[in-house]
Amino acid sequence: MNLHKTLDTTVISGETGSGETVEQILEAHPRLTREAIKAELAFAAKALRADVVFPTSGISS
């Protein structure tokens, strides 16, 4: 796994999840580009779609 990719995705996902705009992210992280942010969000969405969700009904804690 590319650590750089993981850090970018974590930062971008966290910041967009907190309500920051792409413009705010670009200002805070000048090395990023608009295209890189779009690519990171697409990567995160694809990773989330790949997750397996197991039903929890009927399972005792």
Residue frames relative to the residue before (quaternion, step in Angstrom):
aa qw qx qy qz dx dy dz
M 1.0000 0.0000 0.0000 0.0000 0.00 0.00 0.00
N 0.4102 -0.7010 0.5342 0.2344 3.54 -1.00 0.86
L 0.3808 -0.7512 0.4935 0.2172 3.59 -0.43 1.24
H 0.6106 0.5538 -0.3485 0.4462 3.59 1.02 -0.79
K 0.6575 0.5021 -0.3028 0.4732 3.60 0.93 -0.90
T 0.6550 0.5145 -0.3158 0.4544 3.58 0.94 -0.86
L 0.6637 0.4971 -0.3091 0.4656 3.59 0.90 -0.86
D 0.6426 0.5150 -0.3259 0.4643 3.59 0.92 -0.86
T 0.6780 0.4939 -0.2955 0.4573 3.57 0.84 -0.94
T 0.6490 0.5134 -0.3170 0.4635 3.57 0.96 -0.83
V 0.6707 0.4938 -0.2972 0.4669 3.58 0.89 -0.93
I 0.7006 0.4691 -0.2794 0.4594 3.57 0.77 -1.02
S 0.6576 0.4987 -0.3211 0.4645 3.60 0.88 -0.84
G 0.6635 0.5111 -0.3024 0.4550 3.55 0.94 -0.86
E 0.6921 0.4756 -0.2844 0.4625 3.55 0.92 -0.87
T 0.6632 0.4637 -0.3255 0.4892 3.61 0.94 -0.73
G 0.6308 0.5368 -0.3253 0.4562 3.58 1.09 -0.68
S 0.6701 0.4693 -0.2812 0.5016 3.56 1.21 -0.52
G 0.6239 -0.5902 0.3220 0.3985 3.56 1.28 0.09
E 0.4528 0.6788 -0.4709 0.3355 3.60 1.21 0.13
T 0.4316 -0.6910 0.5211 0.2543 3.53 -1.12 0.72
V 0.6650 -0.4671 0.3869 0.4358 3.54 -1.31 0.24
E 0.6354 0.5400 -0.3289 0.4433 3.59 0.97 -0.82
Q 0.6569 0.5004 -0.3095 0.4715 3.60 0.98 -0.81
I 0.6405 0.5115 -0.3233 0.4728 3.58 1.01 -0.78
L 0.6493 0.5138 -0.3170 0.4625 3.58 0.95 -0.85
E 0.6530 0.5110 -0.3104 0.4649 3.58 1.00 -0.79
A 0.7003 0.4697 -0.2628 0.4690 3.58 0.98 -0.86
H 0.7832 0.1996 -0.0812 0.5832 3.59 1.15 -0.64
P 0.1639 -0.8595 0.4764 0.0862 3.60 0.40 1.24
R 0.6099 0.5594 -0.3718 0.4205 3.63 1.11 -0.41
L 0.6146 0.5451 -0.3507 0.4496 3.60 1.22 -0.35
T 0.2416 -0.7281 0.6183 0.1710 3.53 -1.28 0.45
R 0.6649 -0.4810 0.3856 0.4218 3.55 -1.29 0.31
E 0.6497 0.5206 -0.3080 0.4605 3.58 1.01 -0.85
A 0.6397 0.5210 -0.3259 0.4617 3.59 1.02 -0.78
I 0.6393 0.5171 -0.3273 0.4655 3.58 0.99 -0.79
K 0.6429 0.5095 -0.3217 0.4729 3.59 0.94 -0.85
A 0.6599 0.5066 -0.3063 0.4627 3.58 0.96 -0.86
E 0.6547 0.5121 -0.3129 0.4596 3.60 0.97 -0.83
L 0.6607 0.4939 -0.3107 0.4722 3.59 0.97 -0.81
A 0.6261 0.5183 -0.3333 0.4778 3.59 1.06 -0.71
F 0.6288 0.5331 -0.3211 0.4662 3.58 1.03 -0.84
A 0.6693 0.4986 -0.2978 0.4633 3.59 0.89 -0.95
A 0.6470 0.5153 -0.3208 0.4615 3.59 0.96 -0.84
K 0.6551 0.5052 -0.3121 0.4671 3.59 0.96 -0.85
A 0.6444 0.5195 -0.3196 0.4613 3.58 1.00 -0.82
L 0.6586 0.5025 -0.3119 0.4652 3.59 0.97 -0.79
R 0.6440 0.5177 -0.3255 0.4597 3.60 1.00 -0.76
A 0.6546 0.5275 -0.3101 0.4440 3.58 1.12 -0.60
D 0.5307 0.6382 -0.4092 0.3789 3.59 1.21 -0.36
V 0.3364 -0.7144 0.5808 0.1979 3.53 -1.13 0.73
V 0.1802 -0.7763 0.5976 0.0881 3.53 -0.89 0.97
F 0.1801 -0.7855 0.5870 0.0772 3.53 -0.77 1.07
P 0.4756 -0.6652 0.4843 0.3110 3.61 -0.91 0.85
T 0.2627 -0.7820 0.5487 0.1355 3.54 -1.07 0.76
S 0.4662 0.6752 -0.4622 0.3363 3.59 1.21 -0.07
G 0.8012 0.2862 -0.2204 0.4771 3.51 -1.02 0.84
I 0.6050 0.5286 -0.3655 0.4700 3.59 1.26 0.06
S 0.3339 -0.7478 0.5420 0.1886 3.56 -0.80 1.04
S 0.4226 -0.6933 0.5237 0.2580 3.56 -1.12 0.71
